[in-house]
């Protein structure tokens, strides 16, 4: 299920911003996260969430 969830996140991102590349990252709206997680639930109920890159 995590593969399908990952694809859903990617496709939703492309719907909003088309291609953004690896250098630009955006957090999705919480309603999108909730809907995708409901459709493709994790077996243990734990999710990683948005991870912003740290500037060194």
Residue pairs with C-beta under 8 A, 6 or more apart in sequence:
1 40
1 41
1 42
1 43
2 40
2 42
4 40
5 36
5 37
5 40
5 42
8 36
8 39
8 40
9 28
9 32
9 36
12 28
12 32
12 36
13 20
13 26
13 28
16 26
16 28
17 26
20 26
25 52
25 53
27 50
27 52
28 50
33 49
37 47
